[in-house]
Amino acid sequence: MKHRILLLVGTLLSSTFTFAQLFSTASGEVSFFSKTPLEDIVADSKTVLVVFNSQTRGMAFSITNTSFQFPNKLMQEHFNEKYIESEKFPSSTFSGKMNETIDLTKDGEYTVTVVGKLKIHGVEQERTIQGTVKVVNGSLQFYSTFKVKNADHKIEIPTVVMAKISEEIDVKVDAKLTPKK
């Protein structure tokens, strides 16, 4: 975990030392949902690492794939072994830059877009993700919903279960970040 934090912070600091304010959390939440006529699949993780650099507007997320919890242990096993291949691809990440500048000194809610790279199942895709940032008493709440296509990340769904797993997965991100000194 410490290695991932150092890597994310290092990425966001880049090669310059500025008076940027860093915000982070190790308890962000990510959930996903697949709906088909035959079956709904839902899973969530409450151990998502998130770092935001207010100076560069750089943002990074990292999640250990095995941290997703399913209501059905067999689903969890299939997710890790057959679809996401957690041994081979232990984490999923997003690293990007927020387009908008937000006033961190003023409480409020801001609609933002973040352009970056989403890496799932070892496949990196350029993405523009819309979301909301809520500033409350110097802390930041990030919230976003977006879709991920299995095919975009070369996640193969066997024909026998194709009717039970949606081709496009709904993803929700919710993370409260606090300033780091």
VORO-206507 format. One record per atom (N, C-alpha, C): x, y, z; residue number from 1. Coordinates in steps of 0.02 Angstrom, whole numbers, plus 32768, in hexadecimal, padded with zeros to 4 digits. Each point is the difference from the previous one (the first is absolute). Layout:
<<X Y Z> NUM>
...
//
This chain:
<<8029 7FC5 8000> 1>
<<7FD7 803B 8000> 1>
<<802C 803F 8000> 1>
<<8035 8002 8029> 2>
<<802C 803A 8002> 2>
<<8020 800C 7FBD> 2>
<<8013 7FCA 7FDD> 3>
<<801F 8006 7FBE> 3>
<<7FD0 8022 7FD0> 3>
<<7FC0 7FED 8001> 4>
<<7FCF 801D 7FD3> 4>
<<7FF6 804A 8010> 4>
<<7FFF 8012 8040> 5>
<<7FF8 8046 8013> 5>
<<803A 8029 7FE7> 5>
<<803D 7FE8 800A> 6>
<<803B 8024 7FE9> 6>
<<8000 8008 7FB4> 6>
<<7FEC 7FCC 7FDC> 7>
<<7FFD 8003 7FB8> 7>
<<7FCE 8034 7FE8> 7>
<<7FC5 8000 801E> 8>
<<7FCD 8030 7FED> 8>
<<8014 8048 8011> 8>
<<801B 800A 803B> 9>
<<8016 8043 8013> 9>
<<8039 8017 7FD3> 9>
<<802F 7FD4 7FF2> 10>
<<8037 8011 7FD3> 10>
<<7FE8 8013 7FBB> 10>
<<7FCF 7FDB 7FE6> 11>
<<7FE4 800F 7FBF> 11>
<<7FE1 8046 7FFF> 11>
<<7FDC 8011 8034> 12>
<<7FDE 8040 8001> 12>
<<802E 803A 800D> 12>
<<8036 7FF6 8023> 13>
<<802F 8036 800D> 13>
<<8029 8011 7FC2> 13>
<<8007 7FD2 7FD3> 14>
<<8028 8005 7FC3> 14>
<<8046 8018 8011> 14>
<<801F 8026 7FD5> 15>
<<8045 8013 800B> 15>
<<8008 8044 8022> 15>
<<7FC9 8021 8010> 16>
<<8005 8042 801F> 16>
<<7FE9 7FFD 8048> 16>
<<801F 802B 8028> 17>
<<7FEB 8006 8046> 17>
<<7FDB 8042 8005> 17>
<<7FC0 7FFE 800C> 18>
<<7FD7 803C 8006> 18>
<<7FDF 8000 8044> 18>
<<7FDA 8033 800B> 19>
<<7FDC 8005 8040> 19>
<<7FBB 7FE2 7FF8> 19>
<<7FFB 7FCB 7FDB> 20>
<<7FC0 7FDF 7FF4> 20>
<<7FE6 7FE0 803F> 20>
<<7FC0 7FFE 8004> 21>
<<7FE0 7FDD 8037> 21>
<<7FEC 7FBB 7FE7> 21>
<<8015 7FCD 8025> 22>
<<7FEC 7FBC 7FEF> 22>
<<7FC5 7FEC 802B> 22>
<<7FD1 7FDE 7FE1> 23>
<<7FC6 7FE4 8022> 23>
<<8002 7FB5 7FF2> 23>
<<7FED 7FD7 8031> 24>
<<8001 7FB8 7FF4> 24>
<<7FD1 7FDB 802F> 24>
<<7FF6 7FC1 7FED> 25>
<<7FDB 7FD1 802A> 25>
<<8016 7FB9 7FED> 25>
<<7FFA 7FD3 802E> 26>
<<800B 7FB9 7FF2> 26>
<<7FBF 7FDA 800B> 26>
<<7FC9 8026 8009> 27>
<<7FC0 7FDF 800C> 27>
<<7FC9 801A 7FD0> 27>
<<8015 800E 7FC3> 28>
<<7FCE 8011 7FCD> 28>
<<7FD8 7FC2 7FEF> 28>
<<7FC7 800B 7FE0> 29>
<<7FD5 7FC8 7FEE> 29>
<<7FF5 7FFC 7FB5> 29>
<<8003 7FC4 7FE6> 30>
<<7FEF 7FF3 7FBA> 30>
<<7FD0 7FC5 7FFF> 30>
<<7FCA 8006 7FDA> 31>
<<7FD3 7FC8 7FF8> 31>
<<7FF0 7FF8 7FB6> 31>
<<7FED 7FC3 7FEE> 32>
<<7FEA 7FF7 7FBB> 32>
<<7FC2 7FD4 7FFF> 32>
<<7FDC 8008 7FC8> 33>
<<7FBF 7FE0 7FFA> 33>
<<7FF7 7FE8 7FB8> 33>
<<7FEB 7FC2 7FF9> 34>
<<7FF1 7FE3 7FBE> 34>
<<7FB8 7FE7 8003> 34>
<<7FD7 801A 7FD3> 35>
<<7FB9 7FEB 7FFF> 35>
<<7FF1 7FDD 7FBF> 35>
<<7FE3 7FC5 8006> 36>
<<7FE8 7FDB 7FC6> 36>
<<7FBB 7FE3 8013> 36>
<<7FDA 7FEA 7FCF> 37>
<<7FC0 7FE0 8011> 37>
<<8007 7FC2 802C> 37>
<<803A 7FDF 7FFC> 38>
<<8009 7FC2 8027> 38>
<<801D 800B 8046> 38>
<<802B 8034 8007> 39>
<<8022 8007 8041> 39>
<<801C 8047 8008> 39>
<<7FFE 8018 803D> 40>
<<8022 803F 8012> 40>
<<803F 7FEE 8026> 40>
<<8036 8023 7FF2> 41>
<<803F 7FF5 8023> 41>
<<8015 8043 801D> 41>
<<800F 8000 8040> 42>
<<8017 803C 8022> 42>
<<803B 7FEF 802C> 42>
<<8030 802E 8002> 43>
<<803B 7FF7 802B> 43>
<<8019 8044 8015> 43>
<<8021 8003 803A> 44>
<<801D 803F 8015> 44>
<<8040 7FF6 8027> 44>
<<8027 8036 8000> 45>
<<803E 8002 8026> 45>
<<8001 8042 8026> 45>
<<8016 7FFD 803E> 46>
<<8005 803C 802A> 46>
<<8048 8010 8011> 46>
<<802E 7FE8 7FD7> 47>
<<8048 800B 800D> 47>
<<8023 801D 7FC3> 47>
<<7FE1 8031 7FE1> 48>
<<801C 801F 7FC4> 48>
<<802E 8039 8015> 48>
<<803C 8000 7FE6> 49>
<<8031 8034 800E> 49>
<<7FF7 8038 7FCD> 49>
<<7FF8 803E 8017> 50>
<<7FF5 8039 7FD4> 50>
<<802F 8038 8017> 50>
<<8020 8021 7FCF> 51>
<<802B 803A 800E> 51>
<<7FEF 8037 7FCE> 51>
<<7FFB 803E 8019> 52>
<<7FF2 803A 7FD5> 52>
<<8031 8037 8010> 52>
<<8021 801D 7FCD> 53>
<<802F 8037 8007> 53>
<<7FDD 8040 7FE9> 53>
<<7FF3 802E 802D> 54>
<<7FDA 803C 7FEF> 54>
<<8026 802E 7FD0> 54>
<<8041 7FFF 8001> 55>
<<8028 802C 7FD4> 55>
<<7FFD 7FE9 7FB8> 55>
<<800C 7FBF 7FF5> 56>
<<8002 7FE5 7FBC> 56>
<<7FBC 7FE7 7FE9> 56>
<<7FD1 7FF9 802E> 57>
<<7FBE 7FE2 7FF6> 57>
<<8006 7FB6 7FEC> 57>
<<803A 7FE2 8010> 58>
<<800A 7FBA 7FF2> 58>
<<7FDA 7FD5 8032> 58>
<<7FE7 7FC8 7FE8> 59>
<<7FD8 7FD4 8029> 59>
<<8013 7FB7 7FF0> 59>
<<8004 7FD7 8033> 60>
<<8010 7FBA 7FF6> 60>
<<7FD6 7FD5 802F> 60>
<<7FE9 7FC7 7FE6> 61>
<<7FD9 7FCF 8026> 61>
<<8022 7FBD 7FF8> 61>
<<8001 7FD8 8034> 62>
<<801A 7FBC 7FFB> 62>
<<7FD5 7FD3 802C> 62>
<<7FEF 7FC6 7FE4> 63>
<<7FD7 7FD0 8025> 63>
<<801D 7FBA 7FF7> 63>
<<8005 7FDC 8035> 64>
<<8014 7FBA 7FFD> 64>
<<7FC3 7FD8 7FEA> 64>
<<8006 7FDB 7FC9> 65>
<<7FC6 7FDD 7FE4> 65>
<<7FE0 7FCE 8030> 65>
<<8029 7FE1 802A> 66>
<<7FE4 7FCF 802F> 66>
<<7FDA 8021 8039> 66>
<<8001 8042 8004> 67>
<<7FDC 8022 8036> 67>
<<7FB5 8005 7FF2> 67>
<<7FEB 7FF2 7FC2> 68>
<<7FB8 8002 7FF1> 68>
<<7FDC 7FC8 8025> 68>
<<7FC9 8012 8020> 69>
<<7FD8 7FD0 8026> 69>
<<7FBE 7FF6 7FDB> 69>
<<7FED 7FC2 7FF8> 70>
<<7FC2 7FEC 7FDE> 70>
<<7FD2 7FE0 8033> 70>
<<7FBF 8004 7FF6> 71>
<<7FD2 7FDD 802E> 71>
<<8006 7FB4 7FFB> 71>
<<8018 7FE9 7FC7> 72>
<<8007 7FB8 7FF2> 72>
<<804A 7FF0 7FF8> 72>
<<801B 7FD6 802A> 73>
<<8048 7FF0 7FFE> 73>
<<8016 7FDF 7FBF> 73>
<<7FD2 7FDB 7FE0> 74>
<<8011 7FE1 7FC0> 74>
<<800A 8036 7FCA> 74>
<<7FD6 8033 8001> 75>
<<8009 8039 7FD2> 75>
<<8044 8021 800B> 75>
<<8011 8009 803F> 76>
<<8040 8020 8011> 76>
<<803A 7FD6 7FE6> 76>
<<7FFB 7FBF 8009> 77>
<<8035 7FD2 7FE8> 77>
<<8005 8003 7FB4> 77>
<<7FC8 7FFF 7FDD> 78>
<<8001 8003 7FB6> 78>
<<801C 8043 7FE8> 78>
<<7FED 8036 8021> 79>
<<8019 8042 7FEF> 79>
<<804C 8002 8003> 79>
<<801B 7FE8 8038> 80>
<<8049 8002 800B> 80>
<<8027 7FCE 7FD5> 80>
<<7FE5 7FC5 7FF6> 81>
<<8025 7FCC 7FDD> 81>
<<7FF4 8000 7FB4> 81>
<<7FC2 800B 7FEB> 82>
<<7FF1 7FF6 7FB9> 82>
<<7FFB 8041 7FD8> 82>
<<7FE9 8036 801E> 83>
<<7FF2 803C 7FD9> 83>
<<8036 8035 8008> 83>
<<800C 8017 803D> 84>
<<8031 8036 800B> 84>
<<8046 7FE4 8008> 84>
<<8005 7FBE 800F> 85>
<<8041 7FDE 8008> 85>
<<802D 8025 8031> 85>
<<7FE9 8004 803E> 86>
<<8021 8027 8034> 86>
<<8048 7FEC 800E> 86>
<<8012 7FC1 7FF8> 87>
<<8045 7FEC 800B> 87>
<<802E 8021 7FCC> 87>
<<7FE9 8003 7FC3> 88>
<<8026 801C 7FC9> 88>
<<7FFB 804D 7FFF> 88>
<<7FC6 801A 8012> 89>
<<7FF3 8048 8000> 89>
<<7FE5 8014 8045> 89>
<<802B 8009 8031> 90>
<<7FE9 800A 8045> 90>
<<7FDB 8041 800E> 90>
<<800A 8033 7FD6> 91>
<<7FDE 803F 800E> 91>
<<7FE4 8021 7FC0> 91>
<<7FD1 802D 800B> 92>
<<7FE5 8029 7FCB> 92>
<<800F 8048 8014> 92>
<<800F 802B 7FCF> 93>
<<8015 8044 8010> 93>
<<7FE1 8032 7FD0> 93>
<<7FFE 803D 8017> 94>
<<7FEF 8039 7FD5> 94>
<<802F 8039 8013> 94>
<<801E 801F 7FCF> 95>
<<802C 8039 800B> 95>
<<7FEF 8035 7FCC> 95>
<<7FF1 803D 8017> 96>
<<7FED 8033 7FD1> 96>
<<8005 8045 801D> 96>
<<7FE2 802F 7FDB> 97>
<<8002 8046 8014> 97>
<<7FBB 801E 7FF8> 97>
<<7FEB 8024 8034> 98>
<<7FC0 8022 8000> 98>
<<8005 803D 7FD1> 98>
<<7FD0 8007 7FD4> 99>
<<8000 803A 7FD2> 99>
<<7FF1 8041 8023> 99>
<<7FD3 7FFF 8030> 100>
<<7FE9 803D 8020> 100>
<<802A 8011 803D> 100>
<<8003 8040 800F> 101>
<<801F 8017 803E> 101>
<<7FC7 800D 8031> 101>
<<8006 7FE4 803C> 102>
<<7FCB 800B 8032> 102>
<<801C 8029 8039> 102>
<<7FD6 8027 801F> 103>
<<8014 802B 8038> 103>
<<7FFD 7FD6 8040> 103>
<<8039 7FEC 8018> 104>
<<8003 7FD5 803B> 104>
<<7FF4 8026 8041> 104>
<<7FFD 8043 7FFC> 105>
<<7FF4 8028 803C> 105>
<<7FB6 800E 800B> 105>
<<7FD8 7FEC 7FD0> 106>
<<7FB9 8010 8001> 106>
<<7FD6 7FC0 7FFD> 106>
<<7FD7 7FF4 8033> 107>
<<7FD4 7FC6 7FFF> 107>
<<7FD2 8005 7FC4> 107>
<<7FF5 7FC7 7FE0> 108>
<<7FD4 7FFF 7FC6> 108>
<<8006 7FBF 7FDB> 108>
<<7FD8 7FF9 7FCC> 109>
<<7FFF 7FC4 7FD7> 109>
<<8012 8013 7FB9> 109>
<<802F 7FDB 7FE3> 110>
<<801A 8010 7FBE> 110>
<<7FFA 7FC3 7FD2> 110>
<<7FE9 800C 7FC3> 111>
<<7FFF 7FCC 7FCD> 111>
<<8044 8002 7FDD> 111>
<<8020 7FC7 7FFA> 112>
<<8043 7FFD 7FE3> 112>
<<8006 7FC8 7FCD> 112>
<<8033 8005 7FD7> 113>
<<8013 7FC9 7FD3> 113>
<<804A 7FF2 800C> 113>
<<8010 7FC1 8000> 114>
<<8046 7FEB 800B> 114>
<<8014 7FD6 7FC3> 114>
<<8037 8014 7FE2> 115>
<<801A 7FDC 7FC6> 115>
<<803D 7FD8 8017> 115>
<<8001 7FC0 7FEF> 116>
<<8038 7FD7 8016> 116>
<<7FFD 7FBA 7FE5> 116>
<<8024 7FD3 8021> 117>
<<8004 7FBB 7FE9> 117>
<<7FE5 7FD1 8035> 117>
<<7FCF 7FD9 7FEA> 118>
<<7FE1 7FCD 802B> 118>
<<8020 7FBD 7FED> 118>
<<801E 7FDF 8031> 119>
<<8021 7FC0 7FF4> 119>
<<7FDC 7FC9 8027> 119>
<<7FE1 7FD2 7FDB> 120>
<<7FDE 7FC7 801D> 120>
<<8015 7FC3 7FD9> 120>
<<800D 7FC9 8024> 121>
<<8013 7FC1 7FDF> 121>
<<803E 8008 7FD5> 121>
<<802D 802E 8015> 122>
<<803E 800C 7FDC> 122>
<<7FF9 8029 7FC1> 122>
<<7FC4 8017 7FF0> 123>
<<7FF4 8027 7FC3> 123>
<<7FF0 8048 8013> 123>
<<8027 802D 7FE5> 124>
<<7FF7 8047 800E> 124>
<<7FD8 8022 7FC9> 124>
<<7FCE 8026 8014> 125>
<<7FD6 8025 7FD1> 125>
<<7FFD 8049 8013> 125>
<<8006 802C 7FCE> 126>
<<7FF7 8048 800C> 126>
<<7FB6 800C 800D> 126>
<<7FF1 8024 8036> 127>
<<7FBA 800D 8012> 127>
<<7FF7 8049 8015> 127>
<<7FC5 8019 7FF4> 128>
<<7FEA 8040 801D> 128>
<<7FC5 7FEE 802C> 128>
<<8008 800C 8041> 129>
<<7FCD 7FEC 8030> 129>
<<7FE4 803E 8022> 129>
<<7FBE 8005 7FFF> 130>
<<7FDE 8038 8021> 130>
<<7FF2 7FEE 8048> 130>
<<8000 8033 802A> 131>
<<7FF1 7FF4 8046> 131>
<<7FEF 803F 8024> 131>
<<7FFB 7FFA 8041> 132>
<<7FEF 8038 802C> 132>
<<8033 8004 8037> 132>
<<8016 803C 8010> 133>
<<802B 800C 803A> 133>
<<7FDA 802E 802F> 133>
<<7FFB 7FEA 803D> 134>
<<7FDF 8029 8033> 134>
<<8035 8015 8032> 134>
<<8007 8042 800A> 135>
<<802F 801B 8031> 135>
<<7FD9 8010 803F> 135>
<<8015 7FE2 8038> 136>
<<7FDF 800C 8041> 136>
<<8036 8006 8035> 136>
<<8005 803B 801D> 137>
<<802F 800C 8038> 137>
<<8047 7FE8 7FF1> 137>
<<8018 800D 7FC4> 138>
<<8045 7FEF 7FEE> 138>
<<800B 7FB9 7FEA> 138>
<<7FCC 7FD6 8000> 139>
<<8005 7FBC 7FE7> 139>
<<7FDC 7FFC 7FBD> 139>
<<8010 7FCC 7FD9> 140>
<<7FE4 7FF7 7FBE> 140>
<<7FDA 7FBE 7FFC> 140>
<<7FC6 8001 7FE3> 141>
<<7FD9 7FC3 7FF3> 141>
<<7FFC 7FF8 7FB4> 141>
<<801E 7FCA 7FE6> 142>
<<7FFD 7FF1 7FB9> 142>
<<7FCA 7FCC 7FF4> 142>
<<7FD7 800C 7FCC> 143>
<<7FCC 7FD0 7FEF> 143>
<<7FFB 7FFC 7FB5> 143>
<<7FFB 7FC3 7FE6> 144>
<<7FF9 7FF7 7FB8> 144>
<<7FDC 7FBF 7FF2> 144>
<<7FDC 7FFE 7FC8> 145>
<<7FE5 7FC2 7FE6> 145>
<<8012 7FFE 7FB6> 145>
<<8015 7FC6 7FE9> 146>
<<8013 7FF8 7FBA> 146>
<<7FFA 7FB7 7FED> 146>
<<8007 7FF2 7FC1> 147>
<<7FF9 7FBC 7FE7> 147>
<<8044 7FE6 7FE7> 147>
<<800A 7FBF 8007> 148>
<<803C 7FDF 7FE7> 148>
<<7FEA 7FC4 7FD7> 148>
<<8017 7FFE 7FC2> 149>
<<7FF1 7FC7 7FD5> 149>
<<8035 7FCA 800B> 149>
<<7FE8 7FC2 800C> 150>
<<802F 7FC8 800A> 150>
<<8030 7FF9 7FC5> 150>
<<7FE7 8007 7FC3> 151>
<<8029 7FF7 7FC4> 151>
<<8038 8034 7FFD> 151>
<<7FF4 803D 8019> 152>
<<8035 8034 7FFF> 152>
<<803D 7FEC 8028> 152>
<<7FF7 7FD3 8030> 153>
<<8038 7FEB 802B> 153>
<<800F 7FB6 7FF8> 153>
<<7FEA 7FE4 7FC9> 154>
<<800D 7FBB 7FEE> 154>
<<7FEC 7FCE 8037> 154>
<<7FC8 800F 8020> 155>
<<7FE4 7FD2 8031> 155>
<<7FD1 7FD2 7FDA> 155>
<<8013 7FC2 7FFD> 156>
<<7FDA 7FCF 7FD9> 156>
<<7FCA 7FDF 802B> 156>
<<7FC4 8001 7FE5> 157>
<<7FC7 7FE1 8022> 157>
<<7FEE 7FC0 7FD9> 157>
<<8005 7FC6 801F> 158>
<<7FF0 7FC2 7FDD> 158>
<<7FB7 7FFF 7FE7> 158>
<<7FF6 7FE2 7FC7> 159>
<<7FBE 7FFE 7FE0> 159>
<<7FCB 7FE4 802F> 159>
<<8012 7FD0 8028> 160>
<<7FD0 7FDF 802C> 160>
<<7FE2 8030 8034> 160>
<<8024 8036 8013> 161>
<<7FE5 802F 8031> 161>
<<7FF5 8046 7FE4> 161>
<<8006 8007 7FBE> 162>
<<7FF8 8042 7FE1> 162>
<<7FBD 8021 800F> 162>
<<7FCC 7FDA 8006> 163>
<<7FBE 801C 800E> 163>
<<7FF9 8018 8049> 163>
<<8030 7FEE 802A> 164>
<<7FFE 8012 8047> 164>
<<802C 803C 8011> 164>
<<802B 8015 7FD2> 165>
<<802F 8036 800D> 165>
<<7FF8 8035 7FC9> 165>
<<7FF2 803C 8014> 166>
<<7FF7 8037 7FD1> 166>
<<8041 800F 7FDB> 166>
<<7FFA 8015 7FC2> 167>
<<803B 8014 7FD9> 167>
<<801E 8041 801A> 167>
<<7FD6 8028 8021> 168>
<<8014 8040 801A> 168>
<<7FF0 8002 804B> 168>
<<8031 800F 8028> 169>
<<7FF9 7FFF 8049> 169>
<<7FFA 8048 8019> 169>
<<7FCF 800C 802D> 170>
<<7FF8 8041 8020> 170>
<<802F 8004 803B> 170>
<<8027 8035 8002> 171>
<<8031 800A 8036> 171>
<<7FEF 8040 8026> 171>
<<8003 7FFD 8042> 172>
<<7FF6 803B 802B> 172>
<<803E 8009 802C> 172>
<<8015 803E 8005> 173>
<<803A 8012 802A> 173>
<<7FE9 8034 8032> 173>
<<8013 7FF8 803F> 174>
<<7FEF 802F 8034> 174>
<<803B 8002 8031> 174>
<<8020 803A 8005> 175>
<<803C 8004 802A> 175>
<<8004 8044 8022> 175>
<<8009 7FFF 8042> 176>
<<8009 803D 8026> 176>
<<804A 8007 800F> 176>
<<801D 8037 7FE8> 177>
<<8047 800C 8007> 177>
<<800C 8038 8032> 177>
<<8034 7FF7 8028> 178>
<<8012 8033 8031> 178>
<<8046 801A 7FEE> 178>
<<800E 803F 8013> 179>
<<8041 801D 7FF0> 179>
<<8038 7FDE 8027> 179>
<<803A 7FFA 7FDE> 180>
<<803B 7FE3 801F> 180>
<<8033 8038 8007> 180>
<<8022 8002 8036> 181>
<<8031 8035 800B> 181>
<<8045 7FE8 7FF1> 181>
//
